[in-house]
Each structure stands twice: as C-alpha cells, then as structure tokens.
Amino acid sequence: EAALAALENLPDTAADEELLSNLVLSDPVPELRLNALELLAETDRALAFLQQALSDPDPRVSKAASTLLRNLKP
C-alpha cells in the first residue's frame, strides 16, 4: 500500500512519467500497474501506454486500459 500511495503523490514531471511507464510495462504487482496506468492516462503520451496495457496478463489492467482508451479526450 505504501507503493500505491507513493504513486499518487508523484509530482508531474517527465522523470515521473518514465517511472510510471516502467511500472505499467513491467511491475509484477497488478495493482501497481493499474494505478500507474490510471495516472498515465492523464498525460500527453497516454495513448501508447494504454494500447500496450491492452495486452496485460491481468484482466483488471487490460479492462481498465480499454475503458481509459474509450474515455480519452480527442
């Protein structure tokens, strides 16, 4: 839970976006991938991360990616 709280308190910087992207792509904990994905969905590079997360092995993460993709502002 400490890791989840830390994710939510990251400042909005390119370095933090890079950290989040690494979590989305490789963290073994699905909850961390899911939270990182939700935070990345608010960035300019959201589309690429969401598309990659569609193939996440955890159905919660892939479903969230699908939902977030549908809700992206054009």
Secondary structure as UniProt FT lines:
FT   HELIX           2..8
FT   HELIX           14..26
FT   HELIX           30..40
FT   TURN            41..42
FT   TURN            44..45
FT   HELIX           46..53
FT   TURN            54..55
FT   HELIX           59..70
//
